[in-house]
Amino acid sequence: MKKLGLLLMMMLVIIACNDDEKDQAVKEVKEKKLPPVEKEYGFVLNNYEVVKDTIKSGDFFGAIMDESGVAPGQVYEITQKVKDTFNPARIVAGKRYMILKDKDSARTPKFFIYENDKINYTVVSLTDSIYAAKRKRPVTVKRREVSGVITSSLSEAMEAQGLNHLLVYELSNIYQWSIDFFKLQKGDQFKMVYHEKYIEDTIFAGIEKVDAAVFKHSGKPFYAFKYLTDSISGKPSFYDDEAKALQSFFLKAPLNYSRISSRYTKRRFHPVQKRWKAHLGTDYAAPYNTPIVSTANGTVIASSYTSGNGNYVKIRHNSKYTTQYLHMTKRAVRTGQAVKQGDVIGYVGSTGLATGPHVCYRFWVNGRQVDPYRQNLPSAKHIEEELKDEYFAYIEPLKEELDQIPYKNI
């Protein structure tokens, strides 16, 4: 009997030891840290050897493939089969790319992924089934309300609120016909309702659109509402709270955001010629290669160079108005070319009689040079009377939303 009891006790000890070992094994499995699953461009990167890089100046598709072990004959076959979807000859320096390879000893390349922009990319299959496919990253849109106050400049006001710098260009584009951004005052305020794009809900991918804005300049509120009146073109425009178009026949300036360094005057001391003379233009100082745009639709009547003007472009807008843009580092249009308002016609430089980078903007009315800031220039077409009720009904909730957003104060 004693032997039987001793045997049972030994069996219980063995079972307990086995259970302890099993628990320890389960604990080790649970505590074992597996690498997190990494996904990008729709691929599980853990399954491949991944090569990430950026197209450099002088790089071409064949050389990149050669470095990855793709034979020249196969490269030619790939380029021929995918050329209608992806042109390897047009890869651009600065763009990101990725190559996915097998994890075996051969490290055979399977996919080449080219990032066209933050959202769009192209997948090129390097396998026996060669193809190219254009794809998009998943994008979410978030609606935001913001406000700000001017202390010194619009860009500093945006930075103070932690807002993206792209909003500077959105606001300046909306109000470029109605507010002189070179004359903003301390205490001017703004509010906006707009949409931001995010890749995979986290990576900022730009501004999708602005629904409405109000800019209080010198105590006067300037409302702006995006509204589609031309269903044929499908392009909405901005109108104010009285259904008047914000757009004008002419832009306020040929540069998006800069400063006036010298105004139109009948008497100015010329910094190069060292004598007093008339300055029949407005100088906008800006960094080299800042884009210069046409302030209105028209036709280029001169794209040339002189010792005084440097590289310059002259545009006839109609029988009444002509503009000219001087001292460019290079010109982007040719004589006889039709241009639209906002088209880039050249880049800021200091060619000709100039001491630093700027554009001298000149303005003619009926063949006489005048100060554009003293002209009563034509505006775009307002909303038709029969469409106003529909417009006012559309903007009413947007205006209420804007008015309820508190202004920021200094």
Disulfide bonds with the S-S distance in Angstrom:
none
